[in-house]
Amino acid sequence: MKRIVLTGGGTAGHVTPHMSLIPRLIAAGYELHYIGTERGIEHTLISQIPGVTYHVVQSGKLRRYFSLQNFTDPFRVLHGAFTSVRLMRKLKPDVCFSKGGFVSVPVVIGAWLAHVPTVCHESDITPGLANRISAKFVDRVATTFPECAKALGSKAETTGTPLRPQLFVGQRQKGLAMAGFTGEKPVLLMTGGSLGAQSVNQCLRACLPSLLPRMDVLHLCGKGNLAPELEGLAGYCQLEFLGDDMADALAAADIVLSRAGSNTLSELLALAKPMLLVPYPLSASRGDQIRNAESYARQGLAHVLLQESMTPDTLTAAIDNLLAQKDALRATMEAYPLKDGTDAVLRMIEEVQQQRRAR
């Protein structure tokens, strides 16, 4: 039986692509091991999946700002690397696959020290710090954006992002029924309403008087962000988040308002959902969402409204413009060659094993 070690964590975006690969890897005869932190989101999402053995390592966070932990976390990374080497030598995997995030750095270094062939995946248009470090120690790099593959050089190839198969089985009527909509009006779905999207949540709610006469609004606003005063408003459904029902909500949506995280963009592109993107501003991020959004806009895959320019009037106008141009956007998205990257990433994983055996 072939054996693979998976790693990645810190945010859901560094974990959910694994959830697309895991069923396919099991079907291909792999024994699966996952290395992550004890308290990270990767433990929550992965440790209970049947067929996956979860292993814990220490890791420090890679910060771009001053913190006293910057003096101690390098030692945690070093400890995690030595733990990973021991795990690699014990497990003797055929290959390692990393999705990035700070936990992946000691694991990738451990795989390199143990001579385990490794593939990493970068979702954003520019590589994050963890993957910039990891790229020096891996055999191949899979990317979502061609711009990122070009920046990372000969090791890199544009594959797209592995997507959950459940994404493609949503039913429009179930989504409409869940929201209490009739389907007579177009449906705007806002997703990505976590703590970082409060400004978009508030602005969208200020737009409701002008939007609701023309469309229904399904608003995923994030945990703790419901507005009780809007409960029962006709044509408006607010939910904190969705799990398995998310595919139905996407199937019901005619247009989508979202932040510009790469995994979300990949899902919306694969489903050909016309999107208006409000990326995180530079003041709240390293600017990757702005560059993601700009790339989609250049390719005719999305409209963009910068948060600095967002007011109830500009957001309403941008949503109306998106609705008017949704058919043209959908046609461009349907013609886009790279959507679900699952097959391409699995092929790359197989290739690095074969290349290593041939040496």
C-alpha positions as CSV (number, residue, x, y, z in Angstrom):
1,M,0.0,0.0,0.0
2,K,1.2,3.5,-0.9
3,R,1.5,5.9,2.0
4,I,1.2,9.7,1.9
5,V,1.6,12.4,4.5
6,L,-0.6,15.5,4.2
7,T,0.0,18.8,6.0
8,G,-1.3,22.4,6.1
9,G,-3.2,24.6,8.5
10,G,-3.8,27.8,10.2
11,T,-6.9,28.8,8.2
12,A,-9.6,26.8,6.5
13,G,-8.1,27.7,3.1
14,H,-5.1,25.6,4.0
15,V,-7.2,22.6,4.9
16,T,-10.3,22.3,2.7
17,P,-8.4,21.3,-0.5
18,H,-7.2,18.2,1.5
19,M,-10.8,17.3,2.0
20,S,-11.2,17.1,-1.8
21,L,-8.1,15.0,-2.2
22,I,-8.6,12.5,0.7
23,P,-11.5,10.5,-0.9
24,R,-9.6,10.2,-4.1
25,L,-6.3,9.2,-2.4
26,I,-8.1,6.5,-0.4
27,A,-9.7,5.2,-3.6
28,A,-6.3,5.1,-5.1
29,G,-5.0,2.8,-2.4
30,Y,-3.1,5.3,-0.2
31,E,-2.7,5.0,3.6
32,L,-3.2,8.6,4.8
33,H,-1.4,10.4,7.6
34,Y,-1.9,14.1,8.4
35,I,0.5,16.2,10.4
36,G,-0.9,19.4,12.0
37,T,-1.0,21.3,15.3
38,E,-3.0,20.3,18.3
39,R,-5.3,23.3,18.4
40,G,-5.4,24.5,14.8
41,I,-8.4,24.4,12.5
42,E,-6.7,21.5,10.7
43,H,-7.2,19.3,13.8
44,T,-10.9,20.2,13.9
45,L,-11.5,19.5,10.2
46,I,-9.3,16.5,9.6
47,S,-8.8,14.5,12.8
48,Q,-12.2,12.9,12.7
49,I,-12.2,11.8,9.0
50,P,-12.3,8.0,8.7
51,G,-9.2,6.6,7.2
52,V,-6.8,9.4,8.2
53,T,-4.3,9.1,11.1
54,Y,-3.6,12.5,12.7
55,H,-0.2,13.4,14.2
56,V,0.6,16.5,16.2
57,V,3.7,18.7,15.9
58,Q,4.6,22.1,17.3
59,S,5.0,25.1,15.0
60,G,5.5,28.8,15.4
61,K,3.6,31.4,13.5
62,L,5.3,33.3,10.8
63,R,4.6,37.0,11.6
64,R,5.3,40.2,9.6
65,Y,4.8,42.3,12.7
66,F,6.7,42.7,16.0
67,S,5.8,40.2,18.8
68,L,7.7,38.8,21.7
69,Q,6.7,35.3,20.3
70,N,8.9,36.1,17.3
71,F,11.9,35.2,19.6
72,T,10.5,31.9,20.7
73,D,8.6,30.6,17.7
74,P,11.7,29.8,15.6
75,F,12.5,27.2,18.3
76,R,9.0,25.8,18.0
77,V,9.5,25.5,14.2
78,L,12.8,23.7,14.8
79,H,11.2,21.4,17.4
80,G,8.4,20.7,14.8
81,A,11.0,19.9,12.1
82,F,12.8,17.3,14.3
83,T,9.4,15.8,15.3
84,S,8.5,15.6,11.6
85,V,11.8,13.9,10.7
86,R,11.1,11.3,13.3
87,L,7.6,10.8,12.0
88,M,8.8,10.6,8.4
89,R,11.4,8.0,9.3
90,K,8.9,6.0,11.2
91,L,6.1,6.2,8.6
92,K,8.3,5.9,5.6
93,P,5.8,7.7,3.3
94,D,6.1,7.5,-0.5
95,V,5.2,11.2,-0.8
96,C,4.3,14.3,1.2
97,F,1.7,16.9,0.1
98,S,1.6,20.4,1.7
99,K,-1.2,23.0,1.4
100,G,0.8,25.7,3.2
101,G,0.2,27.7,6.4
102,F,2.7,28.0,9.2
103,V,2.4,24.4,10.4
104,S,3.6,23.1,7.0
105,V,7.1,24.6,7.2
106,P,8.5,22.1,9.8
107,V,6.8,19.2,8.1
108,V,8.2,20.1,4.7
109,I,11.7,20.5,6.1
110,G,11.3,17.2,7.9
111,A,10.3,15.5,4.7
112,W,13.3,17.0,2.9
113,L,15.7,15.8,5.6
114,A,14.1,12.3,5.4
115,H,14.4,12.3,1.6
116,V,10.6,12.1,1.1
117,P,9.5,13.6,-2.3
118,T,7.1,16.5,-1.6
119,V,4.6,18.6,-3.5
120,C,3.2,21.9,-2.1
121,H,0.2,23.9,-3.3
122,E,-0.2,27.7,-3.3
123,S,-3.7,29.2,-3.8
124,D,-2.9,32.9,-4.0
125,I,-1.6,34.9,-6.8
126,T,1.6,35.5,-4.8
127,P,3.1,32.8,-2.6
128,G,2.6,33.2,1.1
129,L,5.7,33.3,3.4
130,A,5.3,29.6,4.4
131,N,5.2,28.4,0.8
132,R,8.1,30.7,-0.1
133,I,10.2,29.0,2.5
134,S,8.8,25.5,1.6
135,A,9.4,25.9,-2.1
136,K,13.2,25.6,-1.5
137,F,12.7,22.1,-0.1
138,V,10.0,20.6,-2.3
139,D,10.1,18.8,-5.6
140,R,7.1,20.5,-7.3
141,V,4.8,23.4,-6.6
142,A,1.2,23.4,-7.8
143,T,-0.5,26.8,-8.1
144,T,-4.0,28.2,-8.7
145,F,-2.8,31.3,-10.5
146,P,-0.4,31.3,-13.5
147,E,1.2,34.5,-12.2
148,C,2.3,32.5,-9.1
149,A,3.7,29.7,-11.1
150,K,5.8,32.2,-13.1
151,A,7.1,33.8,-9.9
152,L,8.1,30.4,-8.4
153,G,10.1,29.2,-11.4
154,S,10.7,25.8,-13.0
155,K,9.3,23.8,-10.1
156,A,5.9,25.3,-10.4
157,E,2.9,24.4,-12.6
158,T,-0.6,25.9,-12.7
159,T,-3.1,23.2,-11.7
160,G,-6.1,25.0,-10.2
161,T,-7.3,24.3,-6.7
162,P,-8.7,20.9,-5.6
163,L,-12.4,21.4,-4.9
164,R,-14.9,19.5,-2.8
165,P,-17.1,17.2,-5.0
166,Q,-20.1,18.1,-2.8
167,L,-19.8,21.6,-4.3
168,F,-21.2,20.4,-7.6
169,V,-24.4,18.6,-6.4
170,G,-26.3,21.6,-5.0
171,Q,-30.0,21.9,-5.9
172,R,-31.5,25.4,-6.6
173,Q,-34.9,24.5,-5.3
174,K,-33.5,23.4,-2.0
175,G,-31.5,26.6,-1.7
176,L,-34.5,28.7,-2.4
177,A,-36.7,26.8,0.1
178,M,-34.0,27.1,2.8
179,A,-34.0,30.9,2.3
180,G,-37.7,31.2,1.9
181,F,-37.5,32.6,-1.6
182,T,-39.9,31.9,-4.5
183,G,-37.3,32.1,-7.3
184,E,-39.3,34.9,-9.0
185,K,-36.5,37.4,-8.4
186,P,-32.8,37.0,-9.0
187,V,-30.9,35.9,-5.9
188,L,-27.8,37.7,-4.5
189,L,-25.7,35.6,-2.2
190,M,-23.2,37.3,0.1
191,T,-20.6,34.9,1.5
192,G,-17.4,35.4,3.5
193,G,-19.1,37.4,6.2
194,S,-16.7,36.6,9.0
195,L,-15.2,39.0,11.5
196,G,-13.1,40.5,8.7
197,A,-16.1,41.3,6.6
198,Q,-18.0,43.5,9.0
199,S,-17.7,46.5,6.8
200,V,-19.3,44.6,3.9
201,N,-22.0,43.2,6.1
202,Q,-23.0,46.7,7.3
203,C,-22.8,48.2,3.9
204,L,-25.0,45.5,2.3
205,R,-27.6,45.9,5.0
206,A,-27.7,49.6,4.3
207,C,-28.3,48.8,0.6
208,L,-31.3,46.5,1.3
209,P,-34.0,49.2,0.8
210,S,-32.8,49.8,-2.8
211,L,-31.9,46.1,-3.6
212,L,-34.9,44.2,-2.3
213,P,-37.5,45.5,-4.7
214,R,-35.4,44.0,-7.5
215,M,-33.7,40.9,-6.0
216,D,-33.7,38.5,-3.0
217,V,-30.7,38.6,-0.7
218,L,-29.2,35.5,1.1
219,H,-26.7,36.9,3.5
220,L,-24.1,34.6,5.2
221,C,-22.9,37.1,7.8
222,G,-20.6,35.1,10.1
223,K,-20.9,33.8,13.6
224,G,-22.4,36.4,16.0
225,N,-23.2,38.9,13.2
226,L,-27.0,38.5,12.8
227,A,-29.1,41.6,12.9
228,P,-32.2,40.8,14.9
229,E,-34.0,43.9,13.7
230,L,-34.0,42.5,10.1
231,E,-35.6,39.2,11.0
232,G,-38.7,38.6,8.9
233,L,-37.8,41.2,6.3
234,A,-39.3,40.0,3.0
235,G,-36.8,38.9,0.5
236,Y,-33.9,38.9,3.0
237,C,-32.5,35.8,4.7
238,Q,-29.6,36.1,7.1
239,L,-27.6,33.1,8.4
240,E,-24.4,32.9,10.4
241,F,-22.9,30.2,8.1
242,L,-23.8,27.1,6.2
243,G,-22.2,23.6,6.2
244,D,-23.5,20.9,3.9
245,D,-26.3,23.2,2.7
246,M,-23.8,25.6,1.1
247,A,-23.9,23.8,-2.2
248,D,-27.7,24.4,-2.3
249,A,-27.2,28.1,-1.5
250,L,-24.7,28.5,-4.3
251,A,-27.0,26.7,-6.7
252,A,-29.8,29.1,-5.8
253,A,-27.5,32.2,-6.3
254,D,-27.6,34.2,-9.6
255,I,-24.9,36.5,-8.5
256,V,-22.4,36.5,-5.5
257,L,-20.9,39.2,-3.3
258,S,-17.7,38.0,-1.7
259,R,-14.3,38.8,-0.3
260,A,-11.4,37.5,-2.6
261,G,-9.9,34.6,-0.8
262,S,-8.5,32.2,-3.4
263,N,-10.5,29.1,-2.4
264,T,-13.7,30.9,-2.6
265,L,-12.8,32.4,-6.0
266,S,-11.9,28.9,-7.3
267,E,-15.3,27.5,-6.1
268,L,-17.3,30.4,-7.7
269,L,-15.3,30.1,-10.9
270,A,-15.9,26.3,-11.1
271,L,-19.7,26.9,-10.6
272,A,-19.7,29.9,-13.1
273,K,-21.2,32.3,-10.5
274,P,-20.9,36.0,-11.5
275,M,-19.1,37.7,-8.7
276,L,-18.5,41.1,-7.2
277,L,-15.3,41.0,-5.1
278,V,-14.5,43.3,-2.2
279,P,-11.0,42.2,-1.3
280,Y,-9.5,42.8,2.2
281,P,-7.7,46.2,2.1
282,L,-4.0,46.5,2.5
283,S,-4.5,47.7,6.1
284,A,-5.9,44.3,7.0
285,S,-3.8,41.9,4.9
286,R,-0.6,41.4,2.9
287,G,-2.6,42.5,-0.2
288,D,-3.0,39.0,-1.7
289,Q,-6.8,39.4,-2.0
290,I,-6.4,42.6,-3.9
291,R,-4.1,40.9,-6.4
292,N,-6.4,37.9,-6.6
293,A,-9.3,40.2,-7.4
294,E,-7.3,42.2,-9.9
295,S,-6.3,39.0,-11.8
296,Y,-9.9,37.9,-12.0
297,A,-11.0,41.3,-13.2
298,R,-8.3,41.4,-15.9
299,Q,-9.5,38.0,-17.2
300,G,-13.1,39.1,-17.3
301,L,-14.1,36.6,-14.5
302,A,-15.3,39.1,-11.9
303,H,-16.1,42.7,-11.0
304,V,-14.2,44.4,-8.2
305,L,-15.1,47.1,-5.8
306,L,-12.3,48.2,-3.4
307,Q,-13.4,48.6,0.2
308,E,-12.0,52.2,0.2
309,S,-14.5,53.1,-2.5
310,M,-17.4,51.2,-1.0
311,T,-20.5,53.1,0.2
312,P,-24.2,52.1,0.1
313,D,-24.5,54.0,-3.2
314,T,-21.4,52.5,-4.9
315,L,-22.2,49.0,-3.7
316,T,-25.7,49.2,-4.9
317,A,-24.5,50.4,-8.3
318,A,-21.9,47.7,-8.5
319,I,-24.4,45.0,-7.7
320,D,-26.8,46.3,-10.3
321,N,-24.0,46.4,-12.9
322,L,-23.1,42.8,-12.0
323,L,-26.6,41.6,-12.5
324,A,-26.9,43.4,-15.8
325,Q,-23.7,41.7,-17.1
326,K,-24.1,38.3,-15.4
327,D,-24.6,36.4,-18.7
328,A,-21.4,37.7,-20.2
329,L,-19.4,36.9,-17.1
330,R,-20.9,33.5,-16.9
331,A,-19.9,32.7,-20.5
332,T,-16.3,33.8,-19.8
333,M,-16.2,31.6,-16.7
334,E,-17.6,28.6,-18.4
335,A,-14.9,28.8,-21.1
336,Y,-12.0,29.1,-18.5
337,P,-9.8,26.1,-18.9
338,L,-8.7,25.6,-15.3
339,K,-11.4,24.9,-12.7
340,D,-11.2,21.9,-10.4
341,G,-7.5,21.2,-9.8
342,T,-8.0,17.8,-8.1
343,D,-7.0,15.6,-11.1
344,A,-3.9,17.8,-11.9
345,V,-2.7,17.8,-8.3
346,L,-3.1,14.0,-8.0
347,R,-1.2,13.6,-11.2
348,M,1.7,15.8,-9.8
349,I,1.8,13.7,-6.6
350,E,2.1,10.5,-8.7
351,E,4.8,12.1,-10.9
352,V,7.1,13.1,-8.1
353,Q,7.0,9.6,-6.7
354,Q,7.9,8.1,-10.1
355,Q,10.7,10.6,-10.7
356,R,12.2,9.9,-7.3
357,R,12.1,6.1,-8.0
358,A,13.7,6.6,-11.3
359,R,16.8,8.3,-9.8
